[in-house]
Amino acid sequence: AWADWYEYDTSTHQIAANTTVGWLLRHADGETYSKVFLDVASYTDITARFTTQAADTAQFAGTEQSVSATFADDATMLC
């Protein structure tokens, strides 16, 4: 479930990425997949790491890639 991507510390009120949870996403072509993991430095700094399996292949090959986002404390972001 999407709610499992983080762990919340009730004593410090900090969140951390749950590194044991990842997602397998199917691309729009229906035959390409990516493994995705989230890293959370803070609730405003998030990095998504992913490795892609090309269509008609049997394994995830290639280099892990990432994309990062930093959000302002008082910002509202729409995707």
N, C-alpha and C positions, 0 to 999 in steps of 0.2 A: 504494500500500500504506500501511497505517496507520503503519508504521515510518518512513515518509518525512516525517512532519510536523515533525521537528526535525533540527537539525544539531548534532553534538557536537564540541567543540574539545578535542582530546587533550592539548594543552599546558596549558590552563587548567581543564579538566574542567567546562566550562560548556556548557549547551545553549541554543540559540536557535531560534526558530520558523523553519522553512523557508518563506519567504513566497511561493515559487514553486509551492507545493503547496496545493491546496484540494480539497474534495470536493463532489459533487453528491448530495444526499440526497433520496430520494423519500419523501413523507409516507404515512401509513397509508391515506389515501383513494386512493392510486395515481395521482393527477393533479396534486398540488401538489409543488413542488420547492423546495429551498433550497440556495444556494451557501454553503459553510462554510469559513472559514479560521481557523487557530489562531495566537494571539500568545502567546509565552511570555516573561515577564519573568524568571522563574527556575523551577526545578523545582517550586516551591510556589505560584507565581502564574501562572494560565493564563486567557486570555480567548478565547472563541469569538465570531467575528464572522460574521453571516449576513444574506443577503438572500433574500427569498422570492418565488417566482413562483406566483401564484394559479392554480388550476385553470382550464382553458379560456382561457389567455392565452398569448401568444407571446414574452414577454420578462420579465426580472426588473425590476420597477418598485418604487418605494417606497424608503424610507430603510433604510440598513444598521442592523442592531441588534446588540447584543452581550450576552453573559452572562459574568461573571467568577467565578473560584473561587480561594480561597487555602487551602492545606493546611498544617497544622503539620508540621514536620520529622519528628516521630516518630509521626504519625497513620496509621491505616489507614482508608481510605474505601471504602465499598461503595455502589454505585448500584443 
